[in-house]
Amino acid sequence: MKIVKTQDLTGGEILARDIINESEVVLIPAGTVLRSDYIVKLMEIGTQTLYIRDDDKPENKENVIYEECVDMLKTTFETYFTSDDSELKEVKKLASEIIENVLKNKEVIININELKKYDEKKYSHSINVASMATLFAVKMKFDKRTVENIAVGSLLHDIGYSVVFSKIGTNLSNDVTIHKITEMQNHVIYGYGMVSDEKWLNNISKDIILCHHERCDGSGYPFHRTSENIPMPVKIVAVCDEFDIMVYQNHLRVHEAIERIVGQAGVKFDFDVVKVFNEMVAAYPIGSTVVTNTGEIGVVIGQNNKCPTRPILQIIKDRNGNAVTGVVEDLTKNLTMFIRDIC
C-alpha cells in the first residue's frame, strides 16, 4: 500500500482504503479499480491523496478494461436497483456472472476499448446500459444464451460512434448542424457495418447495435420499424439506453427519467419491458442527497424492494440545519416521512 496524489493517478489503480466523506459515508470502497471518471470526481471534491495497492495493479490494458467493466456494472447494480429481496439478489448475481463471462471474450474487450479511446462517457454509458439490459433480461426469464447475446449487444451498441468521432470529432454538443445530427444517427449503421461479418457475434447482438434507436410507434431510426418488427432484446436495450441518456447526458433526476419512460409505455417503449423497469429501478439512487418533508437532509444508503420511492436514509442535518450523526430512517417504517426534493 502507498499514498498517491490524486492528480498523479492514471486509472486502473486499486484503492487500498475506503474513501469516506465528512459524514462518514463511504464514497468509494476499498478494492475498487479506479476509473478516470472516479479520479475526476475525487479531484472535484478536493481529495488530494489516497491509498492504493502497489502489489496487484492489473498488468495489461485488457485486464484494466475488464476490471473497470466489472467494477462499473457492480456499481450500477448497487446504485440503481433494490437489493433486499432474495429473488432479486439471485437475479443480480446471475446477471453479473453473465456479463463477467462475456467480458472474457477478447473480441468484446477489444471493441469496447476502441470506443473508450474516443470517448470515456460513451464507454461508461455502454457499461451502464449492459448492466441494466442484462438484469432485465434475466428478470424476464430469457434463456442464458439469449441473455449473453443481449449483454454483448448492449456492451457494443454504440461502437459506431468510434467512426463518427473519427469523422467529425468528439465534441458533438457545440455547433450542432444537420450534418452532425445525421452523422450521430448514423452511428447505428456504422456500428452494424463494423460487425455484420463477424462470426463470433450472434444476430441478436447485431440487431441491438443496428436497431436500439427504433421505437414501437415507428418514430425511431434508422428504419422507422414498429413494435411487431422490433425483437424483444432490442426493446430491452432501447429502454435502458434512453434512461441512461436522460440521466447522464440530459441531466434529468432519476425519478424524472423514470416518469418519462413510464409515460411512453405502450407508445415508444414496450409495455412489458417498462413494467420490469418500473419495478426494479430505484427512484433515488444510493448516494443521492435528499430533503425530507420535515426539512432534514439525508443521504440514500439503501433501497427497499418494490418501494422505489421509499429508500433508507442516513440523516446528516436536522430540520434546523445542524449536523447529526448516527440517525438512520427507513422510509418503509417511518410512514410520516417522505422525500420532498433532491439537493
TORBA-478534 format. One record per residue (C-alpha): x, y, z; residue in one letter; chain. Coordinates in nm, 3 decimals, padded with zeros to 5 digits. Layout:
rec X:X; Y:Y; Z:Z; r:a; c:A $
...
***
This chain:
rec X:00.000; Y:00.000; Z:00.000; r:m; c:A $
rec X:00.121; Y:00.350; Z:-00.081; r:k; c:A $
rec X:-00.002; Y:00.710; Z:-00.075; r:i; c:A $
rec X:-00.051; Y:00.868; Z:-00.417; r:v; c:A $
rec X:-00.153; Y:01.218; Z:-00.520; r:k; c:A $
rec X:-00.491; Y:01.213; Z:-00.692; r:t; c:A $
rec X:-00.356; Y:01.423; Z:-00.979; r:q; c:A $
rec X:-00.093; Y:01.154; Z:-01.050; r:d; c:A $
rec X:-00.346; Y:00.871; Z:-01.095; r:l; c:A $
rec X:-00.381; Y:00.731; Z:-01.446; r:t; c:A $
rec X:-00.668; Y:00.484; Z:-01.398; r:g; c:A $
rec X:-00.654; Y:00.114; Z:-01.319; r:g; c:A $
rec X:-00.509; Y:00.163; Z:-00.971; r:e; c:A $
rec X:-00.678; Y:-00.035; Z:-00.692; r:i; c:A $
rec X:-00.800; Y:00.155; Z:-00.387; r:l; c:A $
rec X:-00.646; Y:00.024; Z:-00.063; r:a; c:A $
rec X:-00.868; Y:00.213; Z:00.186; r:r; c:A $
rec X:-01.229; Y:00.334; Z:00.177; r:d; c:A $
rec X:-01.281; Y:00.696; Z:00.074; r:i; c:A $
rec X:-01.518; Y:00.846; Z:00.332; r:i; c:A $
rec X:-01.678; Y:01.191; Z:00.338; r:n; c:A $
rec X:-01.717; Y:01.416; Z:00.641; r:e; c:A $
rec X:-02.047; Y:01.248; Z:00.728; r:s; c:A $
rec X:-01.870; Y:00.909; Z:00.741; r:e; c:A $
rec X:-02.047; Y:00.783; Z:00.431; r:v; c:A $
rec X:-01.831; Y:00.554; Z:00.218; r:v; c:A $
rec X:-01.798; Y:00.716; Z:-00.125; r:l; c:A $
rec X:-01.571; Y:00.454; Z:-00.284; r:i; c:A $
rec X:-01.495; Y:00.125; Z:-00.106; r:p; c:A $
rec X:-01.150; Y:-00.032; Z:-00.080; r:a; c:A $
rec X:-01.079; Y:-00.277; Z:-00.360; r:g; c:A $
rec X:-01.236; Y:-00.057; Z:-00.628; r:t; c:A $
rec X:-01.046; Y:-00.029; Z:-00.955; r:v; c:A $
rec X:-01.020; Y:00.346; Z:-01.010; r:l; c:A $
rec X:-01.166; Y:00.471; Z:-01.336; r:r; c:A $
rec X:-01.091; Y:00.806; Z:-01.495; r:s; c:A $
rec X:-01.436; Y:00.944; Z:-01.407; r:d; c:A $
rec X:-01.376; Y:00.848; Z:-01.042; r:y; c:A $
rec X:-01.045; Y:01.035; Z:-01.047; r:i; c:A $
rec X:-01.211; Y:01.348; Z:-01.191; r:v; c:A $
rec X:-01.479; Y:01.339; Z:-00.920; r:k; c:A $
rec X:-01.220; Y:01.290; Z:-00.645; r:l; c:A $
rec X:-01.031; Y:01.596; Z:-00.766; r:m; c:A $
rec X:-01.357; Y:01.795; Z:-00.783; r:e; c:A $
rec X:-01.438; Y:01.723; Z:-00.417; r:i; c:A $
rec X:-01.086; Y:01.811; Z:-00.308; r:g; c:A $
rec X:-00.937; Y:01.467; Z:-00.239; r:t; c:A $
rec X:-00.565; Y:01.535; Z:-00.274; r:q; c:A $
rec X:-00.417; Y:01.197; Z:-00.178; r:t; c:A $
rec X:-00.537; Y:00.842; Z:-00.127; r:l; c:A $
rec X:-00.406; Y:00.494; Z:-00.056; r:y; c:A $
rec X:-00.368; Y:00.248; Z:-00.340; r:i; c:A $
rec X:-00.237; Y:-00.106; Z:-00.357; r:r; c:A $
rec X:00.109; Y:-00.138; Z:-00.504; r:d; c:A $
rec X:00.117; Y:-00.514; Z:-00.547; r:d; c:A $
rec X:-00.175; Y:-00.608; Z:-00.769; r:d; c:A $
rec X:-00.244; Y:-00.341; Z:-01.029; r:k; c:A $
rec X:-00.372; Y:-00.511; Z:-01.347; r:p; c:A $
rec X:-00.077; Y:-00.596; Z:-01.568; r:e; c:A $
rec X:-00.209; Y:-00.502; Z:-01.911; r:n; c:A $
rec X:-00.471; Y:-00.289; Z:-02.080; r:k; c:A $
rec X:-00.712; Y:-00.577; Z:-02.139; r:e; c:A $
rec X:-00.710; Y:-00.661; Z:-01.769; r:n; c:A $
rec X:-00.764; Y:-00.296; Z:-01.680; r:v; c:A $
rec X:-01.066; Y:-00.273; Z:-01.913; r:i; c:A $
rec X:-01.206; Y:-00.598; Z:-01.774; r:y; c:A $
rec X:-01.164; Y:-00.483; Z:-01.413; r:e; c:A $
rec X:-01.317; Y:-00.143; Z:-01.493; r:e; c:A $
rec X:-01.617; Y:-00.300; Z:-01.664; r:c; c:A $
rec X:-01.681; Y:-00.544; Z:-01.380; r:v; c:A $
rec X:-01.647; Y:-00.266; Z:-01.123; r:d; c:A $
rec X:-01.882; Y:-00.036; Z:-01.314; r:m; c:A $
rec X:-02.153; Y:-00.297; Z:-01.365; r:l; c:A $
rec X:-02.148; Y:-00.384; Z:-00.995; r:k; c:A $
rec X:-02.170; Y:-00.014; Z:-00.911; r:t; c:A $
rec X:-02.471; Y:00.018; Z:-01.142; r:t; c:A $
rec X:-02.643; Y:-00.278; Z:-00.977; r:f; c:A $
rec X:-02.580; Y:-00.145; Z:-00.627; r:e; c:A $
rec X:-02.678; Y:00.212; Z:-00.708; r:t; c:A $
rec X:-02.993; Y:00.177; Z:-00.915; r:y; c:A $
rec X:-03.158; Y:-00.149; Z:-00.816; r:f; c:A $
rec X:-03.334; Y:-00.252; Z:-00.497; r:t; c:A $
rec X:-03.149; Y:-00.527; Z:-00.314; r:s; c:A $
rec X:-03.332; Y:-00.657; Z:-00.006; r:d; c:A $
rec X:-03.531; Y:-00.925; Z:-00.188; r:d; c:A $
rec X:-03.373; Y:-01.272; Z:-00.213; r:s; c:A $
rec X:-03.508; Y:-01.332; Z:-00.565; r:e; c:A $
rec X:-03.366; Y:-01.003; Z:-00.690; r:l; c:A $
rec X:-03.031; Y:-01.079; Z:-00.528; r:k; c:A $
rec X:-03.016; Y:-01.402; Z:-00.729; r:e; c:A $
rec X:-03.115; Y:-01.218; Z:-01.047; r:v; c:A $
rec X:-02.839; Y:-00.961; Z:-00.990; r:k; c:A $
rec X:-02.585; Y:-01.232; Z:-00.914; r:k; c:A $
rec X:-02.668; Y:-01.423; Z:-01.232; r:l; c:A $
rec X:-02.663; Y:-01.107; Z:-01.445; r:a; c:A $
rec X:-02.324; Y:-01.012; Z:-01.300; r:s; c:A $
rec X:-02.183; Y:-01.359; Z:-01.370; r:e; c:A $
rec X:-02.311; Y:-01.350; Z:-01.728; r:i; c:A $
rec X:-02.153; Y:-01.012; Z:-01.804; r:i; c:A $
rec X:-01.825; Y:-01.113; Z:-01.642; r:e; c:A $
rec X:-01.822; Y:-01.424; Z:-01.859; r:n; c:A $
rec X:-01.899; Y:-01.216; Z:-02.169; r:v; c:A $
rec X:-01.611; Y:-00.981; Z:-02.087; r:l; c:A $
rec X:-01.367; Y:-01.270; Z:-02.104; r:k; c:A $
rec X:-01.426; Y:-01.269; Z:-02.481; r:n; c:A $
rec X:-01.122; Y:-01.090; Z:-02.622; r:k; c:A $
rec X:-01.324; Y:-00.953; Z:-02.916; r:e; c:A $
rec X:-01.566; Y:-00.781; Z:-02.677; r:v; c:A $
rec X:-01.282; Y:-00.621; Z:-02.481; r:i; c:A $
rec X:-01.108; Y:-00.503; Z:-02.799; r:i; c:A $
rec X:-01.426; Y:-00.338; Z:-02.931; r:n; c:A $
rec X:-01.527; Y:-00.174; Z:-02.603; r:i; c:A $
rec X:-01.171; Y:-00.044; Z:-02.563; r:n; c:A $
rec X:-01.190; Y:00.105; Z:-02.912; r:e; c:A $
rec X:-01.489; Y:00.312; Z:-02.801; r:l; c:A $
rec X:-01.312; Y:00.413; Z:-02.479; r:k; c:A $
rec X:-01.017; Y:00.552; Z:-02.677; r:k; c:A $
rec X:-01.251; Y:00.808; Z:-02.833; r:y; c:A $
rec X:-01.493; Y:00.891; Z:-02.552; r:d; c:A $
rec X:-01.496; Y:00.795; Z:-02.184; r:e; c:A $
rec X:-01.863; Y:00.893; Z:-02.143; r:k; c:A $
rec X:-01.981; Y:00.665; Z:-02.423; r:k; c:A $
rec X:-01.772; Y:00.386; Z:-02.275; r:y; c:A $
rec X:-01.929; Y:00.432; Z:-01.929; r:s; c:A $
rec X:-02.273; Y:00.463; Z:-02.089; r:h; c:A $
rec X:-02.227; Y:00.129; Z:-02.264; r:s; c:A $
rec X:-02.141; Y:-00.047; Z:-01.937; r:i; c:A $
rec X:-02.443; Y:00.109; Z:-01.764; r:n; c:A $
rec X:-02.676; Y:00.001; Z:-02.044; r:v; c:A $
rec X:-02.533; Y:-00.351; Z:-02.047; r:a; c:A $
rec X:-02.579; Y:-00.379; Z:-01.670; r:s; c:A $
rec X:-02.943; Y:-00.278; Z:-01.686; r:m; c:A $
rec X:-03.031; Y:-00.472; Z:-02.001; r:a; c:A $
rec X:-02.875; Y:-00.794; Z:-01.873; r:t; c:A $
rec X:-03.053; Y:-00.763; Z:-01.540; r:l; c:A $
rec X:-03.387; Y:-00.702; Z:-01.710; r:f; c:A $
rec X:-03.332; Y:-00.996; Z:-01.949; r:a; c:A $
rec X:-03.262; Y:-01.230; Z:-01.657; r:v; c:A $
rec X:-03.567; Y:-01.099; Z:-01.471; r:k; c:A $
rec X:-03.781; Y:-01.155; Z:-01.783; r:m; c:A $
rec X:-03.659; Y:-01.518; Z:-01.786; r:k; c:A $
rec X:-03.481; Y:-01.528; Z:-02.121; r:f; c:A $
rec X:-03.261; Y:-01.834; Z:-02.163; r:d; c:A $
rec X:-02.897; Y:-01.789; Z:-02.066; r:k; c:A $
rec X:-02.765; Y:-01.788; Z:-02.423; r:r; c:A $
rec X:-03.006; Y:-01.509; Z:-02.523; r:t; c:A $
rec X:-02.911; Y:-01.309; Z:-02.213; r:v; c:A $
rec X:-02.544; Y:-01.342; Z:-02.309; r:e; c:A $
rec X:-02.623; Y:-01.210; Z:-02.658; r:n; c:A $
rec X:-02.814; Y:-00.918; Z:-02.507; r:i; c:A $
rec X:-02.516; Y:-00.845; Z:-02.281; r:a; c:A $
rec X:-02.275; Y:-00.844; Z:-02.577; r:v; c:A $
rec X:-02.504; Y:-00.635; Z:-02.796; r:g; c:A $
rec X:-02.565; Y:-00.375; Z:-02.526; r:s; c:A $
rec X:-02.195; Y:-00.352; Z:-02.440; r:l; c:A $
rec X:-02.122; Y:-00.279; Z:-02.806; r:l; c:A $
rec X:-02.441; Y:-00.094; Z:-02.900; r:h; c:A $
rec X:-02.259; Y:00.240; Z:-02.951; r:d; c:A $
rec X:-01.936; Y:00.119; Z:-03.111; r:i; c:A $
rec X:-02.034; Y:00.301; Z:-03.430; r:g; c:A $
rec X:-01.954; Y:00.626; Z:-03.254; r:y; c:A $
rec X:-01.585; Y:00.546; Z:-03.299; r:s; c:A $
rec X:-01.644; Y:00.603; Z:-03.672; r:v; c:A $
rec X:-01.849; Y:00.918; Z:-03.604; r:v; c:A $
rec X:-01.574; Y:01.060; Z:-03.381; r:f; c:A $
rec X:-01.311; Y:00.989; Z:-03.643; r:s; c:A $
rec X:-01.518; Y:01.183; Z:-03.898; r:k; c:A $
rec X:-01.640; Y:01.488; Z:-03.705; r:i; c:A $
rec X:-01.451; Y:01.483; Z:-03.376; r:g; c:A $
rec X:-01.566; Y:01.409; Z:-03.022; r:t; c:A $
rec X:-01.720; Y:01.747; Z:-02.937; r:n; c:A $
rec X:-02.072; Y:01.682; Z:-03.060; r:l; c:A $
rec X:-02.256; Y:01.936; Z:-02.846; r:s; c:A $
rec X:-02.111; Y:02.258; Z:-02.989; r:n; c:A $
rec X:-02.206; Y:02.399; Z:-03.329; r:d; c:A $
rec X:-02.473; Y:02.134; Z:-03.392; r:v; c:A $
rec X:-02.553; Y:02.112; Z:-03.764; r:t; c:A $
rec X:-02.778; Y:01.888; Z:-03.972; r:i; c:A $
rec X:-02.463; Y:01.711; Z:-04.090; r:h; c:A $
rec X:-02.357; Y:01.638; Z:-03.731; r:k; c:A $
rec X:-02.703; Y:01.515; Z:-03.636; r:i; c:A $
rec X:-02.710; Y:01.287; Z:-03.939; r:t; c:A $
rec X:-02.365; Y:01.150; Z:-03.860; r:e; c:A $
rec X:-02.462; Y:01.091; Z:-03.498; r:m; c:A $
rec X:-02.769; Y:00.895; Z:-03.606; r:q; c:A $
rec X:-02.554; Y:00.703; Z:-03.850; r:n; c:A $
rec X:-02.364; Y:00.550; Z:-03.558; r:h; c:A $
rec X:-02.606; Y:00.257; Z:-03.572; r:v; c:A $
rec X:-02.525; Y:00.198; Z:-03.940; r:i; c:A $
rec X:-02.152; Y:00.235; Z:-03.885; r:y; c:A $
rec X:-02.165; Y:00.004; Z:-03.584; r:g; c:A $
rec X:-02.354; Y:-00.263; Z:-03.774; r:y; c:A $
rec X:-02.109; Y:-00.232; Z:-04.063; r:g; c:A $
rec X:-01.822; Y:-00.297; Z:-03.823; r:m; c:A $
rec X:-01.969; Y:-00.627; Z:-03.700; r:v; c:A $
rec X:-02.200; Y:-00.755; Z:-03.973; r:s; c:A $
rec X:-01.949; Y:-01.013; Z:-04.098; r:d; c:A $
rec X:-01.817; Y:-01.115; Z:-03.757; r:e; c:A $
rec X:-01.888; Y:-01.485; Z:-03.698; r:k; c:A $
rec X:-01.834; Y:-01.464; Z:-03.321; r:w; c:A $
rec X:-02.126; Y:-01.221; Z:-03.285; r:l; c:A $
rec X:-02.484; Y:-01.351; Z:-03.277; r:n; c:A $
rec X:-02.762; Y:-01.190; Z:-03.484; r:n; c:A $
rec X:-02.938; Y:-01.077; Z:-03.165; r:i; c:A $
rec X:-02.633; Y:-00.869; Z:-03.073; r:s; c:A $
rec X:-02.610; Y:-00.731; Z:-03.426; r:k; c:A $
rec X:-02.978; Y:-00.633; Z:-03.420; r:d; c:A $
rec X:-02.922; Y:-00.446; Z:-03.094; r:i; c:A $
rec X:-02.634; Y:-00.248; Z:-03.244; r:i; c:A $
rec X:-02.839; Y:-00.162; Z:-03.553; r:l; c:A $
rec X:-03.185; Y:-00.102; Z:-03.407; r:c; c:A $
rec X:-03.158; Y:00.020; Z:-03.046; r:h; c:A $
rec X:-03.298; Y:00.360; Z:-03.151; r:h; c:A $
rec X:-03.609; Y:00.212; Z:-03.314; r:e; c:A $
rec X:-03.932; Y:00.289; Z:-03.128; r:r; c:A $
rec X:-04.257; Y:00.091; Z:-03.106; r:c; c:A $
rec X:-04.463; Y:00.370; Z:-03.267; r:d; c:A $
rec X:-04.230; Y:00.394; Z:-03.568; r:g; c:A $
rec X:-04.074; Y:00.724; Z:-03.463; r:s; c:A $
rec X:-03.722; Y:00.585; Z:-03.426; r:g; c:A $
rec X:-03.437; Y:00.524; Z:-03.667; r:y; c:A $
rec X:-03.279; Y:00.407; Z:-03.897; r:p; c:A $
rec X:-03.575; Y:00.213; Z:-04.047; r:f; c:A $
rec X:-03.878; Y:00.350; Z:-03.854; r:h; c:A $
rec X:-03.978; Y:-00.001; Z:-03.755; r:r; c:A $
rec X:-04.291; Y:-00.052; Z:-03.546; r:t; c:A $
rec X:-04.335; Y:-00.279; Z:-03.246; r:s; c:A $
rec X:-04.411; Y:-00.603; Z:-03.431; r:e; c:A $
rec X:-04.085; Y:-00.569; Z:-03.627; r:n; c:A $
rec X:-03.860; Y:-00.495; Z:-03.330; r:i; c:A $
rec X:-03.722; Y:-00.801; Z:-03.144; r:p; c:A $
rec X:-03.774; Y:-00.803; Z:-02.767; r:m; c:A $
rec X:-03.397; Y:-00.794; Z:-02.689; r:p; c:A $
rec X:-03.377; Y:-00.468; Z:-02.888; r:v; c:A $
rec X:-03.676; Y:-00.328; Z:-02.698; r:k; c:A $
rec X:-03.499; Y:-00.401; Z:-02.369; r:i; c:A $
rec X:-03.184; Y:-00.217; Z:-02.473; r:v; c:A $
rec X:-03.388; Y:00.073; Z:-02.614; r:a; c:A $
rec X:-03.538; Y:00.145; Z:-02.270; r:v; c:A $
rec X:-03.205; Y:00.110; Z:-02.088; r:c; c:A $
rec X:-03.025; Y:00.328; Z:-02.342; r:d; c:A $
rec X:-03.286; Y:00.604; Z:-02.326; r:e; c:A $
rec X:-03.290; Y:00.604; Z:-01.945; r:f; c:A $
rec X:-02.913; Y:00.634; Z:-01.915; r:d; c:A $
rec X:-02.904; Y:00.914; Z:-02.175; r:i; c:A $
rec X:-03.174; Y:01.103; Z:-01.984; r:m; c:A $
rec X:-02.984; Y:01.081; Z:-01.657; r:v; c:A $
rec X:-02.622; Y:01.125; Z:-01.764; r:y; c:A $
rec X:-02.644; Y:01.327; Z:-02.084; r:q; c:A $
rec X:-02.961; Y:01.529; Z:-02.031; r:n; c:A $
rec X:-02.906; Y:01.554; Z:-01.653; r:h; c:A $
rec X:-03.258; Y:01.462; Z:-01.553; r:l; c:A $
rec X:-03.314; Y:01.345; Z:-01.199; r:r; c:A $
rec X:-03.366; Y:00.970; Z:-01.183; r:v; c:A $
rec X:-03.729; Y:00.990; Z:-01.072; r:h; c:A $
rec X:-03.799; Y:01.234; Z:-01.357; r:e; c:A $
rec X:-03.641; Y:00.996; Z:-01.609; r:a; c:A $
rec X:-03.848; Y:00.709; Z:-01.470; r:i; c:A $
rec X:-04.167; Y:00.914; Z:-01.512; r:e; c:A $
rec X:-04.082; Y:00.991; Z:-01.876; r:r; c:A $
rec X:-04.008; Y:00.627; Z:-01.958; r:i; c:A $
rec X:-04.326; Y:00.507; Z:-01.786; r:v; c:A $
rec X:-04.524; Y:00.777; Z:-01.967; r:g; c:A $
rec X:-04.418; Y:00.626; Z:-02.301; r:q; c:A $
rec X:-04.508; Y:00.265; Z:-02.211; r:a; c:A $
rec X:-04.706; Y:00.113; Z:-02.495; r:g; c:A $
rec X:-04.616; Y:00.405; Z:-02.722; r:v; c:A $
rec X:-04.243; Y:00.437; Z:-02.784; r:k; c:A $
rec X:-04.138; Y:00.159; Z:-02.546; r:f; c:A $
rec X:-04.261; Y:-00.195; Z:-02.494; r:d; c:A $
rec X:-04.512; Y:-00.218; Z:-02.210; r:f; c:A $
rec X:-04.369; Y:-00.538; Z:-02.058; r:d; c:A $
rec X:-04.013; Y:-00.401; Z:-02.055; r:v; c:A $
rec X:-04.127; Y:-00.077; Z:-01.892; r:v; c:A $
rec X:-04.320; Y:-00.275; Z:-01.630; r:k; c:A $
rec X:-04.000; Y:-00.456; Z:-01.525; r:v; c:A $
rec X:-03.807; Y:-00.127; Z:-01.544; r:f; c:A $
rec X:-04.054; Y:00.049; Z:-01.313; r:n; c:A $
rec X:-04.043; Y:-00.236; Z:-01.061; r:e; c:A $
rec X:-03.666; Y:-00.255; Z:-01.042; r:m; c:A $
rec X:-03.511; Y:00.089; Z:-01.086; r:v; c:A $
rec X:-03.473; Y:00.292; Z:-00.767; r:a; c:A $
rec X:-03.615; Y:00.643; Z:-00.795; r:a; c:A $
rec X:-03.349; Y:00.777; Z:-00.556; r:y; c:A $
rec X:-03.012; Y:00.605; Z:-00.621; r:p; c:A $
rec X:-02.771; Y:00.524; Z:-00.341; r:i; c:A $
rec X:-02.556; Y:00.828; Z:-00.266; r:g; c:A $
rec X:-02.830; Y:01.080; Z:-00.352; r:s; c:A $
rec X:-02.865; Y:01.372; Z:-00.111; r:t; c:A $
rec X:-03.230; Y:01.446; Z:-00.042; r:v; c:A $
rec X:-03.454; Y:01.679; Z:00.158; r:v; c:A $
rec X:-03.740; Y:01.531; Z:00.360; r:t; c:A $
rec X:-04.087; Y:01.680; Z:00.407; r:n; c:A $
rec X:-03.988; Y:01.782; Z:00.760; r:t; c:A $
rec X:-03.672; Y:01.961; Z:00.648; r:g; c:A $
rec X:-03.400; Y:01.709; Z:00.732; r:e; c:A $
rec X:-03.122; Y:01.644; Z:00.482; r:i; c:A $
rec X:-03.021; Y:01.284; Z:00.427; r:g; c:A $
rec X:-02.810; Y:01.059; Z:00.207; r:v; c:A $
rec X:-02.966; Y:00.749; Z:00.049; r:v; c:A $
rec X:-02.774; Y:00.449; Z:00.185; r:i; c:A $
rec X:-03.009; Y:00.163; Z:00.093; r:g; c:A $
rec X:-03.313; Y:00.061; Z:-00.110; r:q; c:A $
rec X:-03.637; Y:-00.121; Z:-00.033; r:n; c:A $
rec X:-03.757; Y:-00.382; Z:-00.277; r:n; c:A $
rec X:-04.072; Y:-00.278; Z:-00.468; r:k; c:A $
rec X:-04.079; Y:00.056; Z:-00.284; r:c; c:A $
rec X:-03.858; Y:00.266; Z:-00.514; r:p; c:A $
rec X:-03.973; Y:00.597; Z:-00.365; r:t; c:A $
rec X:-03.909; Y:00.497; Z:-00.003; r:r; c:A $
rec X:-03.538; Y:00.421; Z:00.045; r:p; c:A $
rec X:-03.325; Y:00.412; Z:00.361; r:i; c:A $
rec X:-03.170; Y:00.746; Z:00.460; r:l; c:A $
rec X:-02.879; Y:00.846; Z:00.678; r:q; c:A $
rec X:-02.979; Y:01.185; Z:00.816; r:i; c:A $
rec X:-02.685; Y:01.428; Z:00.810; r:i; c:A $
rec X:-02.862; Y:01.754; Z:00.904; r:k; c:A $
rec X:-03.169; Y:01.812; Z:01.118; r:d; c:A $
rec X:-03.452; Y:02.048; Z:01.028; r:r; c:A $
rec X:-03.258; Y:02.338; Z:01.178; r:n; c:A $
rec X:-02.952; Y:02.272; Z:00.963; r:g; c:A $
rec X:-02.743; Y:02.123; Z:01.244; r:n; c:A $
rec X:-02.511; Y:01.834; Z:01.155; r:a; c:A $
rec X:-02.616; Y:01.500; Z:01.307; r:v; c:A $
rec X:-02.464; Y:01.151; Z:01.306; r:t; c:A $
rec X:-02.598; Y:00.804; Z:01.366; r:g; c:A $
rec X:-02.957; Y:00.878; Z:01.260; r:v; c:A $
rec X:-03.098; Y:00.632; Z:01.005; r:v; c:A $
rec X:-03.454; Y:00.644; Z:00.873; r:e; c:A $
rec X:-03.614; Y:00.357; Z:00.680; r:d; c:A $
rec X:-03.899; Y:00.524; Z:00.493; r:l; c:A $
rec X:-04.096; Y:00.198; Z:00.474; r:t; c:A $
rec X:-04.111; Y:00.209; Z:00.853; r:k; c:A $
rec X:-04.137; Y:00.583; Z:00.914; r:n; c:A $
rec X:-04.451; Y:00.644; Z:00.710; r:l; c:A $
rec X:-04.483; Y:01.010; Z:00.805; r:t; c:A $
rec X:-04.152; Y:01.098; Z:00.640; r:m; c:A $
rec X:-04.107; Y:01.122; Z:00.264; r:f; c:A $
rec X:-03.865; Y:01.276; Z:00.016; r:i; c:A $
rec X:-03.958; Y:01.628; Z:-00.088; r:r; c:A $
rec X:-03.663; Y:01.716; Z:-00.313; r:d; c:A $
rec X:-03.311; Y:01.625; Z:-00.420; r:i; c:A $
rec X:-03.018; Y:01.852; Z:-00.334; r:c; c:A $
***
